[in-house]
């Protein structure tokens, strides 16, 4: 139970921040948080690889790849341009 709480601790605030960014329609924040979520899965896949456990490696690796792919698609679909003052 304690190990599960340690695993969930960084992911719960991240999920809340993602929900906030969706509500505010903050695309730059979604791109950063999406990349961070994918990066958080990558070490889990590395641990599974280190332990020679295919189940502990394949799941997080698949989720990380899927996460980075979705962030890439979001980045391509929305052009983020800096806003300048016109005066």
MIKOLBA-764354 format. One line per 8 residues: number of its first residue (from 1); their letters; for each residue x, y, z of N, C-alpha, C. Coordinates in steps of 0.001 Angstrom, whole numbers. Layout:
BEGIN
NUM	A	X Y Z X Y Z X Y Z | ... $
//
This chain:
BEGIN
1	XXXXXXXX	823 -1191 0 0 0 0 876 1268 0 | 1933 1232 782 2822 2383 852 3511 2630 -492 | 3931 1561 -1152 4574 1691 -2459 3617 2287 -3488 | 2360 1894 -3429 1357 2451 -4343 1142 3941 -4086 | 1174 4346 -2828 1017 5768 -2515 2216 6571 -3011 | 3427 5996 -2896 4608 6668 -3438 4513 6807 -4956 | 3968 5811 -5627 3833 5866 -7081 2763 6874 -7502 | 1699 6998 -6720 599 7893 -7077 875 9346 -6710 $
9	XXXXXXXX	1757 9576 -5760 1979 10937 -5252 2337 11952 -6335 | 3254 11681 -7258 3545 12708 -8269 2507 12747 -9393 | 1752 11687 -9555 812 11619 -10672 -516 12309 -10375 | -922 12359 -9138 -2194 12994 -8789 -2142 14509 -9027 | -1124 15224 -8556 -1069 16660 -8881 -941 16919 -10386 | -225 16050 -11085 -98 16210 -12528 -1460 16066 -13201 | -2241 15097 -12778 -3581 14915 -13341 -4466 16124 -13050 | -4361 16685 -11856 -5148 17871 -11526 -4724 19078 -12370 $
17	XXXXXXXX	-3427 19216 -12599 -2943 20308 -13451 -3416 20136 -14895 | -3444 18902 -15369 -3926 18649 -16730 -5402 19007 -16835 | -6191 18630 -15844 -7617 18983 -15865 -7803 20496 -15846 | -6986 21201 -15065 -7048 22658 -15048 -6684 23242 -16415 | -5644 22707 -17047 -5214 23216 -18354 -6270 22942 -19419 | -6952 21814 -19323 -8039 21528 -20263 -9175 22517 -20056 | -9521 22772 -18804 -10604 23714 -18496 -10278 25109 -19023 | -9041 25534 -18847 -8618 26862 -19297 -8262 26900 -20783 $
25	XXXXXXXX	-8241 25753 -21436 -7848 25618 -22842 -6457 26210 -23073 | -5549 25875 -22188 -4172 26363 -22255 -3319 25336 -22986 | -3228 25494 -24292 -2499 24529 -25105 -1022 24428 -24750 | -311 25531 -24530 1105 25388 -24146 1280 24592 -22854 | 392 24809 -21903 478 24051 -20646 200 22578 -20898 | -755 22274 -21774 -1053 20875 -22092 133 20196 -22763 | 824 20911 -23620 2000 20337 -24279 3095 20022 -23254 | 3331 20930 -22341 4365 20711 -21325 3968 19577 -20388 $
33	XXXXXXXX	2729 19612 -19917 2280 18577 -18984 2196 17207 -19654 | 1817 17182 -20932 1779 15909 -21657 3172 15311 -21827 | 4127 16163 -22149 5501 15675 -22276 6041 15217 -20922 | 5674 15927 -19866 6100 15527 -18523 5495 14179 -18132 | 4234 13966 -18475 3588 12685 -18161 4264 11537 -18912 | 4628 11777 -20168 5350 10751 -20919 6726 10492 -20345 | 7381 11561 -19917 8705 11403 -19322 8642 10663 -17988 | 7532 10794 -17276 7387 10081 -16007 7197 8578 -16225 $
41	XXXXXXXX	6684 8188 -17368 6492 6773 -17654 7788 6103 -18106 | 8679 6865 -18705 9909 6290 -19253 10783 5607 -18194 | 11014 6207 -17022 11810 5491 -16012 11137 4208 -15521 | 9802 4190 -15501 9103 2961 -15118 9421 1838 -16104 | 9477 2177 -17383 9846 1178 -18395 11301 747 -18202 | 12155 1685 -17849 13556 1350 -17589 13719 420 -16401 | 12919 619 -15383 12971 -267 -14214 12534 -1673 -14610 | 11476 -1768 -15404 11034 -3084 -15877 12087 -3768 -16723 $
49	XXXXXXXX	12785 -2994 -17546 13863 -3555 -18366 15016 -4016 -17479 | 15341 -3238 -16471 16407 -3598 -15542 16076 -4890 -14788 | 14803 -5071 -14450 14371 -6273 -13728 14096 -7457 -14656 | 14291 -7273 -15948 14047 -8308 -16952 12607 -8820 -16880 | 11661 -7890 -16652 10245 -8215 -16572 9537 -7517 -17732 | 9102 -8301 -18705 8488 -7739 -19905 7206 -6984 -19577 | 6425 -7477 -18630 5182 -6811 -18263 5399 -5446 -17654 | 6432 -5308 -16833 6731 -4028 -16198 7412 -3061 -17157 $
57	XXXXXXXX	7909 -3567 -18266 8584 -2721 -19249 7637 -2314 -20376 | 6874 -3263 -20896 6055 -3005 -22082 4918 -2028 -21809 | 4240 -2170 -20683 3112 -1293 -20377 3514 165 -20280 | 4466 512 -19397 4880 1913 -19312 5519 2439 -20597 | 6237 1582 -21314 6837 2011 -22574 5767 2348 -23600 | 4728 1506 -23680 3626 1764 -24604 2918 3063 -24238 | 2662 3267 -22955 1978 4490 -22517 2844 5719 -22798 | 4154 5621 -22572 5046 6756 -22839 5069 7093 -24331 $
65	XXXXXXXX	5170 6085 -25170 5178 6323 -26621 3864 6932 -27062 | 2760 6394 -26571 1446 6933 -26904 1313 8373 -26424 | 1814 8663 -25242 1745 10010 -24695 2534 10989 -25561 | 3754 10624 -25936 4557 11506 -26778 3928 11682 -28165 | 3289 10647 -28688 2626 10743 -29981 1450 11715 -29916 | 670 11643 -28847 -469 12553 -28690 9 13993 -28516 | 1086 14193 -27768 1647 15539 -27621 2120 16058 -28978 | 2728 15191 -29772 3163 15576 -31115 1968 15974 -31976 $
73	XXXXXXXX	894 15186 -31929 -298 15514 -32710 -927 16827 -32255 | -958 17069 -30951 -1498 18326 -30441 -633 19494 -30893 | 669 19312 -30852 1581 20382 -31278 1393 20698 -32769 | 1203 19675 -33575 1008 19893 -35009 -336 20528 -35320 | -1360 20188 -34547 -2702 20678 -34869 -2942 22114 -34442 | -2180 22586 -33479 -2370 23947 -32970 -1078 24710 -33166 | -1156 25742 -33921 31 26577 -34104 98 27567 -32950 | 1203 27535 -32253 1392 28441 -31129 2302 29568 -31601 $
81	XXXXXXX	1730 30739 -31689 2507 31885 -32128 2557 32906 -31000 | 3682 33546 -30834 3753 34567 -29792 2869 35759 -30164 | 2166 36253 -29185 1306 37414 -29425 2115 38675 -29169 | 1987 39605 -30107 2703 40866 -29970 1679 41990 -29821 | 2119 43019 -29154 1232 44180 -28987 1247 44991 -30274 | 61 45386 -30648 -43 46275 -31804 -482 47642 -31283 | 215 48623 -31724 -140 49911 -31146 -7 51056 -32041 $
//
